[in-house]
Amino acid sequence: MQPRSAIACAGLFAGTLVALSGTTAQAATATVQYVSPNGSGSVAGTQSAPTTLTAAISRIAPGGTIYLRGG
């Protein structure tokens, strides 16, 4: 596992990761995000419209929850 991947996993499980997009952090707004292997980064991240893991990480607020759906 590469160092960046390990940091992303640790932050994701701790619920404190705000963003991994380059050097600038985006504002985290969502407290719950749903992710699916066939999700789209342009949707809201709800249970009926799941997003991608990358999009969910950039949107999740500290202490928020990302649910990983099967696919």
Wavefront OBJ file of the C-alpha trace (Angstrom):
o trace
v 0.000 0.000 0.000
v 1.345 3.411 -0.927
v 1.701 6.055 1.846
v -1.045 8.272 0.381
v -3.469 5.320 0.288
v -2.684 4.469 3.905
v -3.306 8.069 4.962
v -6.602 8.157 3.055
v -7.786 4.925 4.690
v -6.783 6.069 8.170
v -8.556 9.401 7.745
v -11.641 7.782 6.237
v -12.034 5.359 9.111
v -11.486 8.096 11.665
v -14.127 10.228 9.938
v -11.833 13.238 9.818
v -10.635 13.313 6.238
v -11.885 16.385 4.438
v -10.265 16.159 1.000
v -7.474 14.487 -0.926
v -7.563 16.626 -4.039
v -4.057 17.924 -4.622
v -2.963 20.803 -2.428
v -6.285 22.571 -1.921
v -9.038 21.326 0.373
v -12.648 21.681 -0.664
v -15.306 22.653 1.858
v -16.850 19.588 3.483
v -20.600 19.823 3.766
v -22.219 16.374 3.959
v -22.535 14.364 7.162
v -23.625 11.160 5.353
v -22.573 9.930 1.903
v -23.422 6.693 0.092
v -20.847 5.219 -2.291
v -21.262 2.531 -4.937
v -18.817 0.983 -7.426
v -21.055 2.257 -10.238
v -21.865 5.588 -8.565
v -21.424 8.952 -10.244
v -19.333 11.819 -8.905
v -21.925 14.344 -10.024
v -24.828 13.066 -7.883
v -25.738 13.838 -4.285
v -24.408 10.679 -2.620
v -27.762 9.576 -1.230
v -28.865 5.976 -0.812
v -30.891 6.149 -4.032
v -28.186 8.107 -5.934
v -24.777 6.897 -4.664
v -21.592 8.736 -5.559
v -17.957 7.665 -6.011
v -15.571 7.226 -3.083
v -13.404 10.112 -4.293
v -16.397 12.473 -4.445
v -17.652 11.322 -1.037
v -14.268 11.929 0.594
v -14.172 15.464 -0.781
v -17.699 16.223 0.486
v -17.781 14.548 3.891
v -17.656 16.718 6.997
v -15.401 15.802 9.930
v -17.128 13.109 11.956
v -19.388 12.218 9.002
v -20.151 8.704 7.746
v -19.481 7.178 4.334
v -21.513 4.041 3.611
v -19.992 1.644 1.072
v -22.680 -0.192 -0.896
v -22.170 -3.507 -2.644
v -21.926 -3.684 -6.375
l 1 2 3 4 5 6 7 8 9 10 11 12 13 14 15 16 17 18 19 20 21 22 23 24 25 26 27 28 29 30 31 32 33 34 35 36 37 38 39 40 41 42 43 44 45 46 47 48 49 50 51 52 53 54 55 56 57 58 59 60 61 62 63 64 65 66 67 68 69 70 71
